Amino acid sequence: PLMRSAAALGVRAWRQNQSVPASDEAGYRLSDVIMVARDSAALAPVLDSGLWLEMQSDGGPIWTDDRANPLSILKAGALKQ
C-alpha cells in the first residue's frame, strides 16, 4: 500500500537495509526506517551510503482518507509484548 500511494503522489521511497545483528542490551529494539522524497538527487549523500534500498510497489490498493488499513501490513505477532 505504501508504494502505490507514494507513486500516486509522485514520490519515491527507500527502506534502510540494516545488517547489524540484534542486541541483548536492555531497551534495544530493531527498527525499520523509510525515507520518502520527490527528488532522489537531493538524497544522494544519504543514498550513497549503501544502507538504503528503493522500495517497489506490492500491487496493493492505494490508501486514501476514505480507505486505509494500517493493521493489514503488520507482521504476525507484531502486537504481542
VENNORFEN-V664487 format. One record per residue. N is the residue number from 1. RES is the residue in one small letter. PHI is phi in whole degrees, -180 to 180 (none if undefined). OMEGA is omega in whole degrees, 0 to 359 (* if undefined). NEAR is the number of other C-alpha atoms within 8 Angstrom. Layout:
n & res & phi & omega & near
N & RES & PHI & OMEGA & NEAR
N & RES & PHI & OMEGA & NEAR
This chain:
n & res & phi & omega & near
1 & p & none & 182 & 11
2 & l & -60 & 186 & 8
3 & m & -72 & 176 & 12
4 & r & -65 & 179 & 13
5 & s & -68 & 179 & 10
6 & a & -63 & 180 & 11
7 & a & -62 & 179 & 9
8 & a & -64 & 179 & 8
9 & l & -93 & 180 & 6
10 & g & 78 & 179 & 7
11 & v & -120 & 177 & 11
12 & r & -120 & 182 & 13
13 & a & -136 & 178 & 12
14 & w & -130 & 179 & 11
15 & r & -116 & 180 & 12
16 & q & -70 & 178 & 10
17 & n & -97 & 184 & 8
18 & q & -95 & 181 & 5
19 & s & -109 & 180 & 4
20 & v & -79 & 180 & 4
21 & p & -66 & 179 & 4
22 & a & -61 & 181 & 7
23 & s & -115 & 175 & 6
24 & d & -92 & 182 & 5
25 & e & -66 & 179 & 5
26 & a & -59 & 177 & 4
27 & g & 85 & 182 & 4
28 & y & -75 & 176 & 8
29 & r & -140 & 173 & 6
30 & l & -68 & 178 & 5
31 & s & -136 & 172 & 4
32 & d & -106 & 180 & 6
33 & v & -123 & 178 & 6
34 & i & -122 & 180 & 8
35 & m & -116 & 182 & 7
36 & v & -123 & 180 & 8
37 & a & -156 & 175 & 8
38 & r & -83 & 187 & 7
39 & d & -118 & 181 & 7
40 & s & -69 & 180 & 8
41 & a & -62 & 179 & 5
42 & a & -67 & 182 & 6
43 & l & -100 & 186 & 8
44 & a & -49 & 180 & 8
45 & p & -60 & 180 & 7
46 & v & -77 & 182 & 6
47 & l & -65 & 180 & 9
48 & d & -69 & 179 & 7
49 & s & -68 & 182 & 7
50 & g & 83 & 181 & 7
51 & l & -93 & 185 & 9
52 & w & -122 & 176 & 10
53 & l & -119 & 179 & 9
54 & e & -68 & 182 & 8
55 & m & -85 & 178 & 9
56 & q & -116 & 179 & 5
57 & s & -66 & 175 & 9
58 & d & -95 & 179 & 7
59 & g & 80 & 181 & 6
60 & g & -73 & 182 & 7
61 & p & -70 & 177 & 6
62 & i & -78 & 177 & 10
63 & w & -81 & 177 & 11
64 & t & -135 & 175 & 6
65 & d & -63 & 182 & 5
66 & d & -88 & 183 & 5
67 & r & -145 & 176 & 6
68 & a & -153 & 181 & 8
69 & n & -136 & 182 & 7
70 & p & -58 & 181 & 6
71 & l & -67 & 182 & 5
72 & s & -68 & 183 & 5
73 & i & -98 & 179 & 6
74 & l & -71 & 175 & 7
75 & k & -75 & 178 & 5
76 & a & -56 & 179 & 4
77 & g & 83 & 184 & 5
78 & a & -64 & 183 & 6
79 & l & -91 & 179 & 4
80 & k & -79 & 179 & 4
81 & q & -92 & * & 2
